[in-house]
Amino acid sequence: MIKKRSLNGVLFLILGIPILSLIIGIIAIYLSQVHKEHVIFNSENHIKSQKYKNLNEDKILIAKKMKIKIDVTFQKTQLVVHLQKGLLSKYPLLKIKVYHKTMKDLDRTFIVKSKDNNGYYNIDTQLKEPSIFNISVEPLDGDWIVIQKANINV
């Protein structure tokens, strides 16, 4: 009786742990393929972004004081940015940047004017791949900036 129990324990160690490791490995590979996030670290870009981080934080604070907020929606290839403050007459044109944190080839910059004068800005992004992007909105003179994350599903 004692020998059977010790034999079962040894069989578990010999067969069970490798099989369990194989199953966990297959699940990890499946999850990494389903939830693709492109993570590439570029130290030069990281250093450059840190230089301008404080400058952007000051501009973000100015936008918060002015109570400027944006709503971002995405329909097919059209990105609609709604400036909740409405149309700011001092800033008829806005620079809208759509950028990916790690993939520079997906970055886009647009200079747009509101078509309906209600603070709605329509942009044809021509993006073909779903991902999470940062959207930054600022006037051409760069007085303030609003940055928001957006999940773009093509």
C-alpha positions in Angstrom: 0.0 0.0 0.0 2.8 2.4 0.8 4.6 1.6 -2.4 1.5 2.4 -4.5 1.2 5.9 -3.0 4.8 6.7 -3.6 4.5 5.3 -7.1 1.5 7.6 -7.8 3.5 10.6 -6.6 6.4 9.8 -8.8 4.1 9.4 -11.8 2.6 12.8 -11.1 6.1 14.4 -11.0 7.2 12.6 -14.2 4.0 13.0 -16.3 1.8 15.6 -14.6 4.1 18.6 -14.3 5.4 18.5 -17.9 1.8 18.1 -19.2 0.6 20.9 -17.0 3.5 23.1 -18.2 2.7 22.3 -21.8 -1.0 23.3 -21.3 0.0 26.6 -19.6 2.5 27.3 -22.4 -0.2 26.8 -25.1 -2.6 29.1 -23.3 0.1 31.8 -23.0 0.9 31.6 -26.7 -2.8 31.8 -27.6 -3.4 34.8 -25.3 -0.3 36.6 -26.7 -1.7 36.1 -30.3 -5.2 37.2 -29.5 -4.2 40.3 -27.5 -1.4 41.7 -29.7 0.1 44.9 -28.3 3.3 46.0 -30.1 5.8 46.8 -27.4 9.1 48.0 -28.7 11.3 50.1 -26.5 13.4 52.7 -28.2 15.7 54.5 -25.8 16.3 57.6 -28.0 12.6 58.3 -28.3 12.2 57.7 -24.6 14.8 60.3 -23.8 13.3 62.8 -26.2 9.8 62.3 -24.8 11.1 62.9 -21.3 12.6 66.2 -22.3 9.2 67.5 -23.4 7.2 65.9 -20.7 7.3 68.9 -18.3 6.5 71.3 -21.1 3.4 69.2 -22.0 2.3 69.1 -18.4 2.3 72.9 -18.2 0.2 73.0 -21.3 -2.2 70.4 -19.9 -2.6 72.5 -16.8 -3.5 75.5 -18.9 -6.2 73.5 -20.8 -7.6 72.3 -17.5 -7.8 75.9 -16.2 -9.6 76.8 -19.4 -11.9 73.8 -18.9 -11.2 72.4 -22.3 -12.2 68.8 -22.8 -12.5 66.5 -25.8 -14.7 63.5 -26.7 -13.2 61.1 -29.2 -15.3 58.7 -31.3 -14.3 56.5 -34.2 -16.6 55.5 -37.1 -15.1 53.4 -39.9 -12.0 55.4 -40.9 -13.4 58.7 -39.6 -12.2 60.1 -36.3 -14.6 62.6 -34.7 -13.1 64.9 -32.1 -15.6 67.0 -30.2 -14.2 70.0 -28.4 -16.6 70.2 -25.4 -15.8 73.9 -24.9 -17.4 74.5 -28.3 -15.7 76.5 -31.1 -13.0 78.7 -29.6 -13.0 81.8 -31.8 -9.4 82.5 -30.9 -8.4 79.1 -32.3 -10.1 78.5 -35.6 -7.6 75.8 -36.6 -6.5 72.9 -34.4 -3.6 70.5 -34.7 -4.7 67.0 -33.9 -2.2 64.3 -33.5 -3.0 60.6 -33.6 0.0 58.7 -32.4 0.8 55.2 -31.2 3.2 54.9 -28.3 5.6 52.4 -30.0 4.8 52.3 -33.7 5.9 55.5 -35.4 4.6 54.5 -38.8 1.0 54.7 -37.5 1.4 58.3 -36.3 -0.6 61.0 -38.1 -0.8 64.8 -37.7 -3.8 66.8 -39.0 -4.6 70.5 -39.1 -8.3 70.8 -39.2 -11.1 73.4 -39.0 -14.5 72.7 -37.5 -17.1 72.1 -40.3 -20.2 72.8 -38.3 -18.8 75.6 -36.0 -20.0 73.5 -33.0 -16.6 72.1 -32.1 -16.8 68.9 -34.1 -13.7 68.0 -36.1 -13.9 65.1 -38.6 -10.7 63.5 -39.7 -10.1 60.7 -42.2 -7.3 58.8 -40.4 -6.7 56.0 -43.0 -5.7 53.7 -40.2 -6.1 50.0 -41.1 -5.1 48.3 -37.9 -7.0 48.4 -34.6 -5.0 49.5 -31.6 -4.8 52.0 -28.7 -3.8 55.5 -29.7 -3.2 58.7 -28.0 -5.0 61.7 -29.4 -3.6 65.2 -28.7 -5.4 68.4 -29.6 -3.7 71.7 -29.5 -4.0 75.1 -31.2 -1.4 76.0 -33.9 0.4 78.4 -31.5 0.6 75.6 -28.9 -0.8 77.5 -25.9 -2.5 74.4 -24.4 -2.8 70.7 -25.1 -5.4 68.0 -24.4 -4.3 64.4 -24.6 -6.6 61.4 -24.4 -6.3 57.7 -25.1 -8.6 56.2 -27.7 -9.2 52.6 -28.6 -9.5 52.6 -32.4 -11.2 49.6 -33.9 -11.0 49.5 -37.7 
